[in-house]
Amino acid sequence: MILTIDVGNTQILGGLFDGNDLVLQFRRITSAGTSSDELGLFLRSVIRENGFDPAAVIQIICCSVVPSVNHSLGSACVKYFKIEALFVQAGTKTGLKIKYNHPKDVGSDRIANAIGGISLYPDRDLIIIDLGTATTFDAITFDRNYLGGAIASGLKMSMLALETGTARLPSVEIARPEKACGSSTIEAIQAGLFYGHIGLIREFILRFESECFGGRKPIVIGTGGFSRLFESTGLFTDIQPNLVLLGLRKALELNRG
């Protein structure tokens, strides 16, 4: 089995693959001070408690946007699985032609998403929108040129900014409101977050179509923790909450066979 791990700013997302099948998904809060023992024991425990044998894991691949966690995670893989994990980084085979001015600056999670998108929709123009701590937009052409993208505040980050940057606005549940014109402060904040994000997403799709694809209509993939919230909006061709894990498994194929 293959263990895939995505270390995000807020959460660590993990997935266990049996062949091509994602048989287990799990999450843990990201903590910069987490030790290798904490991570190793957690990974073995979550695999075992879900009915799988940690000893059956034969390969591990990771992507991370939190460098302070990487050493502990790599050490945990060696100590608790006897496996040298592959980290997606500069020099990793991706199958992409990175057109960023400084390719090393592209987040490894965005690269993994792009690899995952191509594996699902080969030879198609893609816009991948990851709705997590940040909301990221990535453009990939049908011939696998990664053109770049945009980064905006995510839903939770925007909500926290309202809560901490104002005197009276409360923290709210991030949810789809019934209407854009809220009749309470909570509803008004929810409406601002949800419908504001719809506007953000729609604008970037239109601009990317023009700037990146010459007016061609790309496949638009939604992913990340908040992607299901926008499922019925008609903005996305497909929603794949676990796209980064699919991309990591494919990246392992490209690098280790």
N, C-alpha and C positions, 0 to 999 in steps of 0.2 A: 504494500500500500504506500501511497505518497501523501505526505503531510505538507500542506501549503499554509503559509502564515503571512498575513498582511498587518504590519504594525502601523497603525494610524495615530494621529494626534490624540484622539479620544479613546479609541478602542483597538484592541488586537483582535482581528478576525482570523479564525483558523478554519481549515477544511481538510477532511480526510477523503482521499480518492481511492476507490478500489477499481483499478483500470481507469475507464473514462467516467465512471459514476461517482458523483459526490455523495458519499454515504453519511457524512457527519459534518455539521457546521457548528461552530461555537464562538463565543465572544468573551473578552475579558477587558476590564478597564486598563488603559495604558498608564503605567507609572514609571517615570524615569529612573527611580531608585530601586526597581525590582531586581532581585538577585537571580543568578543563574539557577540556584536551587529552587527558588519559588517558581520560576518559569518551568523548569524541568518537571517538578512534582505536579504542577498544574496540568501540563500537557499530558503526562502519563495518566494522571487521574481522570481527566475528562475523556480520554480515549477509552480507558478501561470501564468507566462508569456507564458508558454508552454501548457497552457490549462488544468492544473490539479489543484486540490484543496489541498493546504497544510494541511488542516484539515483531509484529508483522509490518511495521513501518520500515521501509528499506531506502527511501529517499526523502529529503526535506528541502524545500525551496522557500525563500522568504523575500519579501520586499518591505522596506521600512522608510518612513519619513521622520523617524525619531532616532537619530544616530546614537544617543546615549543608551538606548536599549540594545543595540546590535551586539555588543560584546557579550552581554549576559545571555542573550538569546542563542548566539553561536556556541557559547560554552555549554549551555543547557542541552543543546542538541548532541554535542559530543559526549557529555557526561551521562545523560539519561537515555540516549538512543544509540550511542556509538556511531554517530553519523556526522560527517562534516557537511553542514547545510550550505546550499548555494544561495548567495544573496544576489538579487538582480541589481546590477550597478554598471558603471562604465566598463566596457569590455565584454559584457554578457551578450551572447548571440540573441537577437530579438526578431530577425527577419524584417526589421524596419529600417528605412533610411531617414535618420533624424535630421530635420532641417532647422532645428533650433540654432540660434547663433552660438550658444554654448551648450552642446548636447548633454554635458554632465549635470546641467542645472535642472533637467527634466526629472520630476519625481518618479521614483521607481514604481509607485502605484499607478501612475498615469501610463507608464510604459506597459505594465502588466495588463491594464485595461485595454490598451490598444492591441496587444497581442491576442487577448481574449476576443475582442471584437472581430479581428481578422479571421480568427479560427471559426467563428460563427457565420460570418458573411465575407468569404473570400472574394476578391476582385470587385468589391463595391466601395464607393465613397462612404465614409463614416463620420458622424459626429457622435462622440461619446460624452455624456453628461453624468458626472458623478456627484450625487447629492449626499455629502457627508458633512464633516466638520466645516470644510470649505466646499463650495460648489465649483467644480472644474469643468471646463469645456475643452475637448480635444478634437482636432480635425486630422483625418487620415484619408489619403486618396486611394483610389482603386488599385494603384500600383505600389502601395505600401510606403508612400512618403508620409512621415509624421510631420505635419506642417507647424504644429504648435497649438496654442489655444488661449484660454483666458481663465483667470482665477477670481472668484468672488466670495464674499462672506456666505457661509452656509446658513441654513435656517436657525440652528441652535445658536450659532455665534451671533447672528443678528438679534435673536431674542435676548441673549445675555447682554448685548450692548444696550438695548433699550432698558433692561432691568437695572444695570449698574450705572448707566450714564444719565439716568433721570431720577427725580426725587420720589415720584409717586407711581410709576408704572410697575406692575407686578410681573413675576415670572408666570408664564402660562404654558399649558400643554400645547405642543405643536400638533395641530390637527387641521383638517379641512373644514372651514366654516360653511354654514348653509348659504351665506350671502356675503357680498363684498362690503355692504354697508352695515357694520356691526352696531348693535343696540346696547352694548355694554363695553367697558374698557377691555375686558378679556376678549370679547368677540372682535373688537376693533384691531387689537394686536394680532390675533389669529388671521384676520382678513388681510392685514398689511403684510404679514409674513407669507401667507399662501399665495394670494393674488399678485403680490409684488414679485414673488419668485416666478410665477407664470409669465409675467411680463418680461422678466429678465431672460428666462429660457427662450421665449418666443423671439425676442430681439436678437439674441446670439445665433439662433438657428438661421434666421433670415440673413444676417450679416455674413455668416460663414458660407451659406449657399452662394452668395454673391462674390465674396472675397476669395474663397478657397476652391470652389467647385464650378465657377463660371456659370452659375445658374442651375447646374444639375441638382436634382433632388437626392440627397444622401439618405442612407439608413441612419436613423437617430436612435441611439441606444441609451436608455436610462439605467443607472446603476447606483449603488450606495444605499445607505440605511434609510433615507427618506424617499427613495425612488417610487415605492409603492403608493405613496401619498398622492402622486400625480398620475396614477395609472389610467384614470378615466378622463383625462384632460385632452386626449388626442394629440399631445405634443410628441409622443414617442412612437417609433415603429415597433420597438421591442423594449421590454424591461427585463434586465438580468441583474438582480441584486448581488449575485455572486460572481460577476464578471471578472473581478480581480483574481479570484481563486482559479477560475478557468484559464485565465491568462498565465498564471504562475505554473500550472500544470503543463501548459503548452511550452512555456519557456524552458522548463526542465527537459522536455523532449528535445528541444532544439540544441540544448547544451550537453546533455548526457545520453540521449538516445533511449 
